[in-house]
């Protein structure tokens, strides 16, 4: 298949969350399966062109110039440069706020996808794979194209987090030349506003999201964010596919960022990683006690209210915490105060450090992830890979990837109620198993044996693509 993959961020060039990781790894996995991939993404001011070896192609299209990164994995990655729209320090905003012209920025990006592909001689695309609200208008553009000529290109739209939708005032219909014919309850209109993500939902041929459980959850009122009715109406074209893990980049037997290599059969390096992590974060856990890791964006969605409420009890039980992340200011302040109250027991690093993230996954005994909702989650997959059993809330991809520990079975610990008491109960179950090193190591090794590789995910996407190609186009819009 000839696949045009569009995303607003692609690691390692730009990344604010899991989308960047997916946009890096999934195309590479598909290329290994014999497909032709072109990835298009904006060229932000924060992208280090020299470091990544970007070169200008001398191609101008629709007010943008095109640049390309060296291809080392069979995937072409091309960047759309428009200095006025994308030449900024941030991806979506700065200082905790959004750029006020994000609608114009990503409308521009969406409209250039197919023209850019043609300018790159990547025409006759079989499939356009779109990701999140920033690419939603491309599904509308493709549908309009079908109204003018019979096109074979089909579209797949992936929802990475339904909580972010790209909702803007309806005055943009004229400003962005969206056309009032599309501003209807069956189109872009959302409570008298324009919703970019809804465009992707209603005009794409097939919808995917990043775990089977999340695909079910978003069809309900609680996690549907106002679009549950749209998703229920398209439930026959909605597929949940788990994200994967790059087994080369996340491998404790060869990870250069961690203190010692180890695997399921050679376990001694895990203890050395724990010792090194404690030194780095100035942790002094009492003998025989658990070090619990957290690597996350500090946000209510990630369950940080529960963590703060549970902290005194966790520390009282002998648990030490290694925490890395940043986000909402009140959480950063609260955790800084907690670390000051519990020196040697809470090691905190505000910000993001890729190397330290690897060292926490490798050096912690267990990993905490009590999310309110979690479309897929990657952190629990990394923790499993590094032999650090996760303690998670049973939601979204966490429910699909972590199995409750029992006698000789399971990979971690789950709880259902979104409250600190339920979190503490799950931690207590983990401590019961942790008290027996043999049972804990067996639990950790079962997690390490799980296969959440991108090769598995790529096969599932391949089946979804075939399904999209075999279906009649979702909708034709006459312009």
C-alpha positions as CSV (number, residue, x, y, z in Angstrom):
1,X,0.0,0.0,0.0
2,X,1.0,3.6,-0.6
3,X,0.2,5.4,2.7
4,X,0.4,9.2,3.4
5,X,0.7,9.5,7.2
6,X,-0.1,13.0,8.7
7,X,0.6,14.1,12.3
8,X,1.1,17.4,14.0
9,X,4.1,16.0,15.9
10,X,6.7,13.3,15.1
11,X,9.4,12.2,17.6
12,X,12.2,12.9,17.9
13,X,11.7,16.1,15.9
14,X,8.7,17.4,17.9
15,X,6.8,15.8,20.7
16,X,4.4,16.8,23.4
17,X,2.9,13.4,24.2
18,X,2.2,9.9,22.9
19,X,1.2,11.1,19.4
20,X,4.8,11.9,18.6
21,X,5.9,8.4,19.6
22,X,3.2,6.8,17.5
23,X,3.9,9.0,14.5
24,X,7.6,7.9,14.7
25,X,7.1,4.2,15.3
26,X,4.0,3.1,13.4
27,X,5.1,4.2,9.9
28,X,8.5,2.5,10.5
29,X,6.7,-0.8,11.5
30,X,4.5,-0.5,8.4
31,X,7.5,0.1,6.1
32,X,9.1,-3.1,7.5
33,X,6.0,-4.9,6.3
34,X,6.5,-3.7,2.8
35,X,4.4,-0.6,2.5
36,X,5.4,2.7,1.1
37,X,5.2,5.5,3.7
38,X,5.4,9.3,3.5
39,X,5.1,11.1,6.8
40,X,4.1,14.8,6.6
41,X,4.4,17.1,9.7
42,X,4.9,20.9,10.3
43,X,8.4,22.3,10.6
44,X,8.2,24.1,14.0
45,X,10.8,26.6,15.1
46,X,11.7,24.2,18.0
47,X,12.9,21.6,15.5
48,X,16.7,21.4,15.4
49,X,17.4,21.3,11.7
50,X,21.1,20.8,12.0
51,X,20.9,18.0,14.6
52,X,18.4,16.1,12.6
53,X,20.0,16.7,9.2
54,X,17.0,18.4,7.6
55,X,17.6,19.6,4.0
56,X,15.5,21.9,1.9
57,X,14.0,20.2,-1.2
58,X,13.6,23.4,-3.2
59,X,9.9,22.6,-3.6
60,X,7.3,25.3,-2.9
61,X,3.6,24.3,-2.6
62,X,0.7,26.4,-1.5
63,X,2.7,29.0,0.4
64,X,5.0,26.5,2.1
65,X,8.5,25.0,1.4
66,X,9.3,21.4,2.0
67,X,12.3,19.9,3.9
68,X,13.2,16.3,4.4
69,X,15.0,14.3,7.1
70,X,17.4,11.5,6.2
71,X,15.5,8.2,5.8
72,X,17.1,5.4,7.8
73,X,14.1,3.1,8.1
74,X,12.4,3.2,4.7
75,X,10.1,6.1,5.7
76,X,10.2,9.5,4.0
77,X,9.7,12.2,6.6
78,X,8.9,15.6,5.1
79,X,8.3,18.9,6.9
80,X,6.0,21.7,5.8
81,X,7.6,25.0,6.5
82,X,5.6,28.3,6.8
83,X,7.6,30.6,9.1
84,X,4.6,32.8,10.0
85,X,2.5,29.8,11.1
86,X,5.0,27.3,12.4
87,X,8.3,29.1,13.1
88,X,7.7,29.4,16.8
89,X,9.2,27.9,20.0
90,X,6.2,25.8,20.8
91,X,4.1,23.2,19.0
92,X,0.6,24.2,20.1
93,X,1.4,27.1,22.4
94,X,3.8,28.6,25.0
95,X,3.7,29.4,28.7
96,X,0.8,27.0,29.3
97,X,-1.5,28.7,26.8
98,X,-2.5,27.9,23.2
99,X,-1.6,29.9,20.2
100,X,-4.7,32.0,19.2
101,X,-4.3,31.1,15.5
102,X,-4.1,27.3,15.9
103,X,-7.2,26.9,13.8
104,X,-5.5,28.7,10.9
105,X,-2.2,26.9,11.5
106,X,-3.7,23.4,11.3
107,X,-6.3,24.2,8.6
108,X,-3.3,25.2,6.5
109,X,-1.4,22.0,7.3
110,X,-4.5,19.8,6.5
111,X,-5.1,21.4,3.2
112,X,-1.5,21.0,2.0
113,X,-1.3,17.2,2.6
114,X,-2.4,15.9,-0.8
115,X,-0.8,18.8,-2.8
116,X,2.5,18.3,-1.0
117,X,2.4,14.5,-1.7
118,X,1.8,15.3,-5.4
119,X,4.7,17.8,-5.4
120,X,6.9,15.0,-3.9
121,X,5.8,12.6,-6.7
122,X,4.0,10.6,-4.1
123,X,0.7,10.6,-6.0
124,X,-2.0,8.0,-6.4
125,X,-2.0,7.5,-2.6
126,X,-4.1,4.5,-1.5
127,X,-4.7,5.7,2.0
128,X,-4.5,8.9,4.0
129,X,-3.9,8.2,7.7
130,X,-4.9,11.2,9.8
131,X,-4.2,11.8,13.5
132,X,-6.1,13.9,16.0
133,X,-7.9,17.2,15.5
134,X,-5.0,19.0,13.9
135,X,-5.6,16.9,10.7
136,X,-9.4,16.6,10.9
137,X,-10.0,19.1,8.1
138,X,-8.0,16.9,5.7
139,X,-10.8,14.4,5.8
140,X,-13.2,17.1,4.7
141,X,-10.8,18.2,1.9
142,X,-10.6,14.6,0.7
143,X,-14.4,14.2,0.7
144,X,-14.8,17.4,-1.3
145,X,-12.3,16.1,-3.8
146,X,-14.5,13.1,-4.3
147,X,-17.2,15.5,-5.2
148,X,-15.2,16.9,-8.1
149,X,-13.5,13.7,-9.4
150,X,-13.5,10.0,-8.6
151,X,-10.6,9.6,-6.3
152,X,-9.4,6.2,-4.9
153,X,-7.7,7.5,-1.8
154,X,-9.4,6.5,1.4
155,X,-9.0,7.9,4.9
156,X,-8.4,6.5,8.3
157,X,-8.6,8.9,11.3
158,X,-7.1,8.0,14.6
159,X,-8.3,9.4,17.9
160,X,-5.4,9.6,20.3
161,X,-7.3,11.5,23.0
162,X,-10.9,12.6,22.5
163,X,-10.5,15.3,25.2
164,X,-8.7,17.5,22.7
165,X,-10.9,18.4,19.8
166,X,-9.9,21.7,18.3
167,X,-13.1,23.7,18.9
168,X,-13.2,27.2,17.5
169,X,-15.8,30.0,16.9
170,X,-18.1,29.6,13.9
171,X,-16.8,32.9,12.4
172,X,-13.9,30.8,11.2
173,X,-16.1,29.2,8.6
174,X,-15.7,32.3,6.5
175,X,-12.2,33.2,7.6
176,X,-10.9,29.7,6.7
177,X,-13.2,29.2,3.8
178,X,-14.6,26.0,5.2
179,X,-18.0,26.4,3.5
180,X,-21.3,26.8,5.3
181,X,-22.5,23.6,3.6
182,X,-20.2,21.7,6.0
183,X,-21.3,23.6,9.1
184,X,-24.2,21.3,9.9
185,X,-25.0,18.8,12.8
186,X,-23.8,16.1,10.4
187,X,-20.6,18.0,9.7
188,X,-18.4,20.4,11.5
189,X,-21.0,22.1,13.7
190,X,-20.6,21.4,17.5
191,X,-22.8,23.4,19.8
192,X,-22.7,26.3,17.3
193,X,-18.9,26.1,17.0
194,X,-16.5,24.5,14.6
195,X,-15.0,21.2,15.7
196,X,-12.0,20.0,13.8
197,X,-11.9,16.6,15.4
198,X,-15.5,16.1,14.5
199,X,-14.6,16.7,10.8
200,X,-12.3,13.7,11.1
201,X,-14.9,11.6,12.7
202,X,-17.7,12.2,10.2
203,X,-15.8,12.5,6.9
204,X,-13.2,9.7,7.2
205,X,-13.8,6.2,5.9
206,X,-12.7,4.4,9.0
207,X,-12.0,5.5,12.6
208,X,-9.5,4.0,14.9
209,X,-8.5,4.7,18.5
210,X,-5.6,3.5,20.6
211,X,-7.1,0.7,22.6
212,X,-10.2,-1.6,22.4
213,X,-11.5,-0.5,25.8
214,X,-11.2,3.2,25.0
215,X,-13.1,2.6,21.7
216,X,-16.0,1.4,23.9
217,X,-15.6,4.1,26.6
218,X,-15.8,7.0,24.2
219,X,-19.2,5.9,23.0
220,X,-20.6,6.7,26.4
221,X,-21.5,10.0,27.9
222,X,-18.8,10.0,30.6
223,X,-15.8,9.8,28.2
224,X,-17.5,10.9,25.0
225,X,-16.8,14.7,25.6
226,X,-20.0,15.6,23.7
227,X,-19.2,13.4,20.7
228,X,-20.4,10.1,22.0
229,X,-23.5,10.2,19.8
230,X,-21.4,10.7,16.7
231,X,-19.2,7.8,17.7
232,X,-22.2,5.5,18.4
233,X,-23.6,6.4,15.0
234,X,-20.2,5.3,13.4
235,X,-19.6,2.4,15.8
236,X,-19.5,-0.1,12.8
237,X,-16.5,1.9,11.5
238,X,-14.6,2.4,14.8
239,X,-11.7,0.0,15.7
240,X,-9.6,0.0,18.9
241,X,-5.9,-0.8,18.2
242,X,-3.4,-0.8,21.0
243,X,-0.3,1.3,20.6
244,X,3.0,-0.5,20.7
245,X,6.5,-0.1,22.1
246,X,9.7,0.3,20.1
247,X,11.5,-2.8,21.4
248,X,14.9,-1.5,20.2
249,X,14.6,1.9,21.8
250,X,13.1,0.4,25.0
251,X,15.2,-2.6,25.9
252,X,16.8,-3.0,29.3
253,X,19.4,-5.5,27.9
254,X,20.9,-2.8,25.7
255,X,19.6,0.6,26.9
256,X,22.6,3.1,27.1
257,X,20.7,5.4,29.4
258,X,20.5,3.0,32.4
259,X,23.2,2.0,34.9
260,X,23.3,-1.7,34.1
261,X,21.9,-4.1,31.5
262,X,19.5,-6.8,32.5
263,X,16.8,-9.1,31.1
264,X,14.4,-11.7,32.4
265,X,17.1,-14.3,32.6
266,X,19.9,-12.1,34.0
267,X,18.3,-10.0,36.8
268,X,21.2,-8.7,38.7
269,X,21.4,-5.5,36.7
270,X,17.9,-4.5,37.9
271,X,19.2,-4.0,41.4
272,X,22.1,-1.9,40.2
273,X,19.7,0.3,38.3
274,X,17.7,0.7,41.5
275,X,20.7,1.8,43.5
276,X,21.8,4.2,40.8
277,X,18.3,5.8,40.6
278,X,18.2,6.3,44.3
279,X,21.6,8.0,44.2
280,X,20.5,10.3,41.4
281,X,17.2,11.3,43.1
282,X,18.7,11.2,46.6
283,X,16.3,8.6,47.8
284,X,17.1,6.6,50.9
285,X,14.5,3.8,51.0
286,X,14.5,1.7,54.2
287,X,15.8,-1.8,53.7
288,X,13.4,-4.2,52.0
289,X,10.9,-1.4,51.0
290,X,9.5,-0.5,47.6
291,X,10.6,2.2,45.3
292,X,7.6,3.3,43.2
293,X,8.1,5.2,39.9
294,X,6.0,7.9,38.2
295,X,6.8,9.5,34.8
296,X,3.9,11.6,33.6
297,X,2.4,14.9,32.6
298,X,1.1,16.5,35.9
299,X,-2.6,16.7,35.2
300,X,-5.9,15.7,36.8
301,X,-6.5,13.3,34.0
302,X,-3.4,11.4,35.1
303,X,-4.8,10.9,38.7
304,X,-2.4,13.3,40.4
305,X,-5.2,14.4,42.8
306,X,-5.3,10.8,44.0
307,X,-1.6,10.5,44.3
308,X,-1.4,13.6,46.5
309,X,-4.1,12.3,48.7
310,X,-2.5,8.9,49.0
311,X,1.1,10.1,49.5
312,X,1.1,10.2,53.3
313,X,-0.2,6.6,53.5
314,X,2.2,5.4,50.8
315,X,5.2,6.9,52.7
316,X,3.9,5.5,56.0
317,X,3.9,2.0,54.4
318,X,7.6,2.4,53.6
319,X,7.2,3.2,49.9
320,X,9.6,5.7,48.4
321,X,8.7,7.6,45.2
322,X,10.8,8.5,42.1
323,X,8.8,11.2,40.2
324,X,9.5,12.9,36.9
325,X,7.2,15.2,35.1
326,X,5.7,18.7,34.7
327,X,2.4,20.3,33.8
328,X,-0.2,22.0,35.9
329,X,1.4,24.5,38.2
330,X,-0.5,23.6,41.4
331,X,0.6,20.0,41.1
332,X,4.2,21.0,40.6
333,X,4.0,23.2,43.7
334,X,2.3,20.5,45.7
335,X,4.8,17.8,44.9
336,X,7.7,20.1,45.6
337,X,6.2,20.7,49.1
338,X,5.7,17.0,49.6
339,X,9.3,16.2,48.6
340,X,10.5,18.8,51.1
341,X,8.4,17.2,53.8
342,X,9.8,13.8,53.0
343,X,13.5,14.1,52.2
344,X,15.0,10.8,51.1
345,X,11.6,9.3,50.5
346,X,10.3,11.4,47.6
347,X,12.7,12.1,44.7
348,X,11.3,14.7,42.4
349,X,12.5,16.1,39.1
350,X,10.3,18.9,37.5
351,X,10.6,18.9,33.8
352,X,11.3,16.2,31.3
353,X,14.5,14.2,30.9
354,X,14.3,11.3,28.4
355,X,17.3,9.6,30.0
356,X,16.0,9.9,33.5
357,X,12.6,8.5,32.3
358,X,14.5,5.3,31.2
359,X,16.3,5.2,34.5
360,X,13.1,5.4,36.5
361,X,11.4,2.6,34.5
362,X,14.5,0.5,35.0
363,X,15.3,1.4,38.6
364,X,11.8,1.4,40.3
365,X,10.3,-1.7,41.8
366,X,6.7,-0.8,40.7
367,X,5.2,1.9,38.5
368,X,2.1,4.0,39.4
369,X,-0.4,5.2,36.9
370,X,-3.8,6.0,38.4
371,X,-5.4,7.7,35.4
372,X,-9.0,9.1,35.4
373,X,-9.0,8.0,31.7
374,X,-6.2,6.8,29.5
375,X,-6.8,6.2,25.8
376,X,-3.8,3.8,25.6
377,X,-0.9,4.8,27.7
378,X,2.7,4.0,26.9
379,X,4.2,4.3,30.4
380,X,2.7,1.1,31.7
381,X,4.1,-0.7,28.6
382,X,7.6,0.7,29.2
383,X,7.3,-0.4,32.9
384,X,6.3,-3.9,31.9
385,X,9.2,-4.0,29.4
386,X,11.6,-3.0,32.2
387,X,10.3,-5.5,34.8
388,X,8.5,-2.9,37.0
389,X,4.9,-4.1,37.6
390,X,2.4,-1.4,37.1
391,X,-0.3,-0.3,39.6
392,X,-3.0,1.2,37.4
393,X,-6.7,2.2,37.3
394,X,-8.8,-0.1,35.2
395,X,-9.6,2.3,32.3
396,X,-8.8,2.5,28.6
397,X,-5.6,1.0,27.5
398,X,-4.5,0.3,31.1
399,X,-7.3,-2.2,31.3
400,X,-6.2,-3.8,28.1
401,X,-2.5,-4.2,28.9
402,X,-2.3,-5.0,32.6
403,X,-3.6,-8.2,34.1
404,X,-4.3,-8.5,37.9
405,X,-1.6,-10.5,39.7
406,X,-2.7,-13.8,41.1
407,X,-1.0,-17.1,42.0
408,X,1.3,-17.7,39.0
409,X,-0.7,-15.3,36.7
410,X,-1.0,-11.6,36.0
411,X,1.4,-8.7,35.3
412,X,0.4,-5.9,37.7
413,X,-2.3,-4.5,40.0
414,X,-5.6,-2.7,39.0
415,X,-8.3,-0.8,40.9
416,X,-11.7,0.5,39.7
417,X,-12.9,3.4,41.9
418,X,-11.3,6.8,41.2
419,X,-10.3,7.5,44.8
420,X,-7.2,7.4,46.9
421,X,-8.5,4.6,49.1
422,X,-8.8,2.3,46.1
423,X,-5.3,3.3,45.0
424,X,-3.9,2.5,48.5
425,X,-5.7,-0.9,48.4
426,X,-4.0,-1.8,45.1
427,X,-0.6,-0.6,46.6
428,X,-1.2,-2.9,49.6
429,X,-1.8,-5.9,47.2
430,X,1.5,-5.0,45.5
431,X,3.3,-4.8,48.8
432,X,2.0,-8.3,49.8
433,X,3.6,-9.8,46.7
434,X,6.7,-7.6,47.0
435,X,7.4,-9.1,50.4
436,X,8.3,-12.3,48.6
437,X,11.2,-11.6,46.2
438,X,10.6,-14.9,44.3
439,X,6.9,-14.0,43.7
440,X,7.8,-10.4,42.7
441,X,10.5,-11.5,40.2
442,X,8.1,-14.0,38.7
443,X,5.5,-11.3,38.3
444,X,8.0,-8.9,36.8
445,X,9.2,-11.5,34.3
446,X,5.7,-12.3,33.2
447,X,5.3,-8.6,32.3
448,X,8.6,-8.6,30.4
449,X,7.4,-11.5,28.3
450,X,4.3,-9.6,27.0
451,X,4.5,-8.7,23.4
452,X,3.4,-5.1,22.9
453,X,5.7,-4.5,19.9
454,X,4.8,-2.2,17.0
455,X,4.9,-5.2,14.8
456,X,1.7,-6.5,16.5
457,X,0.1,-3.1,16.2
458,X,1.2,-2.7,12.6
459,X,-0.6,-5.9,11.6
460,X,-3.8,-4.6,13.2
461,X,-3.5,-1.3,11.3
462,X,-2.8,-3.2,8.1
463,X,-6.2,-5.0,8.5
464,X,-7.9,-1.7,9.3
465,X,-6.5,-0.2,6.1
466,X,-7.7,-3.1,4.0
467,X,-11.1,-2.7,5.5
468,X,-11.1,1.0,4.7
469,X,-10.0,0.4,1.1
470,X,-12.8,-2.2,0.7
471,X,-15.6,0.2,1.8
472,X,-17.5,2.8,-0.1
473,X,-16.3,6.3,0.7
474,X,-17.8,7.6,3.9
475,X,-19.3,10.8,2.4
476,X,-19.1,13.0,-0.6
477,X,-19.4,16.7,-0.1
478,X,-20.3,18.9,-3.1
479,X,-18.4,22.1,-3.3
